[in-house]
Amino acid sequence: MTTKWIVTVVGALGWVLLQAQSDNLEVLWSQRDNPEKAQEAIRLLEMQLKDNPHQPDKVVRLARLYYLWGEQTDEKSLRLERYNKAFKACRAELAHQLGLSEKAKDEEIVKRASKEHLPLLYWAAAALGRWAKHAPFTQKVQARSVVRMFWDRVMELHPEYFFGGAYRFFGGYYALVPAITGEQDVNKSREMFEKSLAAGPEYLETRVLYAEAYAAHPKVRNLELFRKLLQEVLQANPEVNPECAAENRLAQRKAQKLLAQETELFE
């Protein structure tokens, strides 16, 4: 057995193992609305990024996994931890892609981000916004300016990105931002949600958030709209777009929970 032959065999086995890992990751990714599958996908992606850290597409996937994993727990500390990991992963890679230090100020990173960096910017913004929603009141208020800075840039670059993502965020923002800030505006909230639905009607989470943040808002209390939006979610085919099938399946579970809380929300 020659050395050359051994090297060839080892190389071939390595390729087979890498391909098997890649195939397994794709299966896990497609099932990311299952928390155990999401956790395993995170483990595999983090292994890959440890060996070759600066792969923006994989960093975005990792952030999306942490984000969705955060959506699937009711334990607030775990939610905040997972959203924070998603934010930090995208922020660090965004800084690297811009040729900046991780210690660079948020203002500099956001200002220099362009459309080519939109996936990293968007998921940094999404994770930070979600973190702020579930953070204690004081931290929520303190984080407001940074959250707005990230999302204002996404809105400026491409508000329709990821099924009307910026419109969807601001729909929730104008409904849920503490009244003390002076920015709460339910009319703007509805306007933003309608724009988000127009940009990405197949993304069911928009309807769930529309129902939860706007229709059930104390200043609105539109039970008819609440039921209509959530029934549309439950009656939809979640697999219509493979890009968001997992998120849609999770949205349907959220819709069922919200409908079960109808009496409590509208009493």
N, C-alpha and C positions, 0 to 999 in steps of 0.2 A: 504494500500500500504506500504510494508515494505521498510526499508532503503536499504536492499540488492537488492530488485527488482529495485529500483530507480537507484542504482549504475550500475546494469546490463544494464538497458535501456539506460542510459547516455553513458555508454561505447560502446554499440552497435551503437548508433547514431554517436558517435565520429568516430568510425571505418568507418561507411558509408560515413561520410563527407570527411574523409581522402582519402578513395578510390575514391570518386567522384572527388576530387581535383587532385589525381594522374592520373586518366583517362583523365581529362581535360588537364592536363599538357602534356600528350602524344599526344593528338590531336594538341595542340598548337605547340609542338615541330616539328611535321611532317609538319606544315605549316609555319615554321620559315622564309621562304623567303618572307612572308607578314609582313611588319614592325609592323603593329598593333598586329598581333599574337605573334611576337617576343617580343614585349614590355610587353604583358600580361604574357607570359611565364617567362620572367625575374622577373616580380612582384611576381609570385607564387614561383619561385625558391628562390628568396631572402627571402621570408617569411619562407620557410622551413629551409634555412640555418641559419636564425637568431635564430631559436629554437634549431637547431643541426648543428653547423657551420662546423665541420670537416668531410665532406663527399666528398672525392676527385672526385667521378664520377659526382656528382651534380655540383661541382665547375667547372669542365671541361665543362659541359653542359652550365652553366651560361656564361662562357667565350666564348664559341662558339656562343651563342645567341648575346652577346654584339658585337662580331666580325662581325657577319652577319648583325646585325642592323646597324653597322657602314658602311658596304658596301652599304646600301640602302639609303644613304643620300648624296646629293651633297654639303651640307654645311660643309666646312672643319672643323670648330670648333667642330661640333657634331661628325664628324668622329674621330677626335683626342680624344675627351672625351670618346667615346665608346671603342675605341681600348685600351685606357689607363686603363679603368675599367676592361677590359678582362685581360690585362697584370697583373694588381695589384692583381686581384682575384687569378690567378694561381700562381703568385710569392709568395703570402702570404701563400697559402695552401702548396706549395712546401716546403717552409721554415719550416712550422709546421711538415710536414711528415718527414722531415730530422732532426727534433729535434733542429731546429735553431730559433733564434729570427727573427721577421720580419725586424729588423734593421741589420741583417747579410748582409755582402757585396755580391753583385751579383756573384763575383768570387767564393766565398765559396759555395754558393747555387748551382751554375752550376757545379762546380767540383765534388760535392758530389752526384749529381743526377745520378741515374742509370736507367736501362731499366724499372724497376718497376714504376718509376716516369715519364716515357716518355709522357703520355698524358698531364700532367700538364706542363712539360717542353716544349713540342711541342707547346701548345696553348699560353704559355707565349711568346715563340719565335715568333709565328705567329702574335700575336697582336702587339708586339713590332716592328717587321719588317714592319707591315702595318702602324703603327703610324709613323715610320721614313720615309716611302715613302711619306706621306702627310704632314710632318712637314716642317716648314720654313727651308731654306737652311742651316743656321748656326746650328740649332738644329739637322738637319739631319746628318751633318758632325760630330757633337759632339757625337751623339748616335751611330755612326758607329761601334766603338770598342765593345760596349755592345751588339749590335745586332749580330755582328759576333761571340761573345763569346757564346751566347745562341745557335745560329744556328750551329756553329762548333761542339758543344756538341751533338746536335740532329743528325748531320751527322755522328759523331763518333759512336753513340749508335745504330742508325737504320735509315739510309737514306730513306728506302722504306716506313717508317711509314706514315700513312694517304695518301695513293695513291702517294707515291714518293714525300712526302712533302719537305724534305730537298733539293732534286734535283730541285724541282719546285722553291723553294725560291732562290737558287743560280743561277738558270736560269735568274730570274728577277734581282737579285743582280748584276751580272756581266754586265748586260746591262744598268742598271739604276744608279748604284753607280756613284757619281760625278767624272768626269775625273780627277779632281784635286787630288783625292786620289791615282791615279796610278793603281787602281784595275779594271777599266772598261776593259772588254774583251769580244767582241761579239762572238768570237769563243767558249770560255768557256760557254757563255750563251746558245748557241745552243746545245752544248754537254749535259749540265745539263737538258735542257728541253726534249731532246730526252730520257734521262734516266728516267725522271719523267713519260713521256708517257708510257714507257715500264713497269714501276712499277705499274701504275694505269691508264690504258687507258680510263676507264669509268668515270674518274673525269674530267668534261668538263672545269673547271676553268683553268686547265693546258694549254689547247689550246688557251683560251682567253688571258692569260698572255703571252704565246709564241708569239701570233700575235701582241699584243700591245707592249711588251717590246723589242722583237727581230725583228720580221718581219718589223715593222714600224720604227725601230731605224734609225736615220739619217745616220749611217755608213753602213746600210744594205739595207733598202728600197726594200724589196722583196714583191712586190704586189701580185704576184702569190701565194706565201706561205701564205700571210696574208688572202687572200680570201679563200684558201683551208682550213686553220685551222678553220676559223669562219663558213664556210659552213658545215664543219663536226660537229661543235657544234650544229648548228641549225637543222641538219638532224638526230641527235642522239636521242635516247629515254632517257629522263632524269630520268626515274624511274627504269632503269635497275638495280641499286643498291640502296635499300632504305636508306642506311647509308648516301648517299650523294645526294638524290633526290632533296632536297630543294636547296642545293648549285648548282646543275645542272640546275634547273629552273632559278635561278638567273644568272648563267653563260650564258644561252641562251638570256636573256634580255640584258646582257652586250654585247654579240656578235652582236645583232641587232644594238645597239648604235654605236659600233665601225665601222660596215659596213657603217652606215650612215655618219660617219666622214671620210670616205676613201679619198675623194678629199682633205680635209684639212690636213690629215696626210701625204699624198704623193705628195702634190703640190711642 
